[in-house]
């Protein structure tokens, strides 16, 4: 809906129309959602971060990495989680073209709850996953336009 602006001779969107646009943008089920794509998103998008979160909690998986690379244990945790969330974000960006950032936030939230129930570390990792998903999605969209 649009109404005439009182101070100018133009039409402007109403608040209701603006909020509907925001809701449609943030609704992950709106555009290219299918059941198969959502299952793949759950497996490929949330799978690597879940595996990374479980590996960080296990000294059997983390100790060889830290020893091999010669890192402090805290850096090894960040490296492993960074790689896991990067892989998840890349998968989400490849699967969901138009809502990749929103899907990455949704699918990245589950591993963070497993890793850190207090939520102190999670925000950085989930935002990183969203940024990676958005960049991969943009790259694939630009590549499709070239062909």
N, C-alpha and C positions, 0 to 999 in steps of 0.2 A: 504494500500500500504506500501511496505517496500523497502528500498534502502540500499545498502551496505554502511556501515560507512567508511569514508576515513581513519580513524585512527586505525581501528581494522577490523578483519575478521568476522564481525557479521552484521546482518541486523537489522535496526532500523526503527521504524514507522516514516512516514513523518509527517510534521506538519498538513497537511490536514486530515490525518487519526486520529491523536490525537484529533483535534478539533471536528471531527465528533463523536468520542467516547464521548467527553464531552457533546455535544449537545444531543446525544441519552440518556445519563444518566439523563440529566436535563429535558427531554421531558416527561411530565407526561402522555401523551397519547400513549406512545410507547408500554408498555408491557400488563398489565392486565386491560386495560380500557374498560368498557362497559357502556352503558347508565344507566342501573339500578344501577350499582356501583357508578357512578358519582352522581346520584340523592340521593342515601343513604349517600354518602360522604358529599353532601351539607347539608342534613338535620341533620345527626348525627355528622358530623365533624364541620360544621360552626354553627349549631344550638345552642349548649351550650354556645359557646363564645358570640354569638349574644344576647342570653338571659341574660348572665352575664353582658354584656355591657349595656343593657337596665336596668337591675336591679341596677347597680351602679349609673346610672343617676337618679333613682327614690328614693327619701328619704323614701318612704313607704316600700320599700323592704330592704333597707340597715339599717335603724334604729333598727328594731327588732334584726337583727343579731348582730349589735354592742352592743346593750344593753344586750342581752343574754350571749354573750361571754365576755363582759367587756373589749372590745378593743377600741382603738382610732379609729375614723372614717377612717383615712388613712389605717390603718392595716386591717380594715374590707373590704375596697375596694380591697386591694391586695389579701386578703384571698378569696373573692368571685371570683375575676378574675382568680386567680390561680386555683381554683377548676374547673371553667368553661373551661379554656383552657386545663387543664389536662384531663377532660372528652372528650373534642373534639379531643385531640391528641390520646387518647386511642382508640376512635372510628375510626379515620383515620388509625392508625396502624393495627387495626383489618381488615379493608376493603382493604387497598392497601398494598400488601406484599412487592413489590420491590421498589416502589417509594413513600413510606410513608412520608419521610422527605419533599420532594418537594410538595406533596399534602397538607401536614400540613401547609407549608408556604403559599401556595395559599389560602387555606380555612381559615387560621387564619388572613389573611390580611383584609378581609371584616369587621369583627367585630372591628378591630383596627381603621379602617377608621370611623366607626360609633362612637366609643368611644372617640378618640382623633385625630381630623383631622390634627393636627400639627405633629403627629408621634413621640412624645418624649417618651411615655411609651411603645409604640407598639413593638419595637424591642425585648425587653426582653420576652414579653408574646408570641410572634410568635416563637421565638427561643425555648422557653420552650415547646410549643406545638409540634414543630418539633422533639425535643429530646424525648419527651414522645412517639410520634408516632413511631419513629425509634426503641426505646426499646421494645415497645409492638410488633412491627413487627418481630424483632429479636427473641423475646421470642416465638412467635407463629411458626416461621420457625424452631427453634430448637426443639420445641415440636412435630412438624410434622415429623421431622427426627427420633424421638425416636420410633414412632409407626410403 
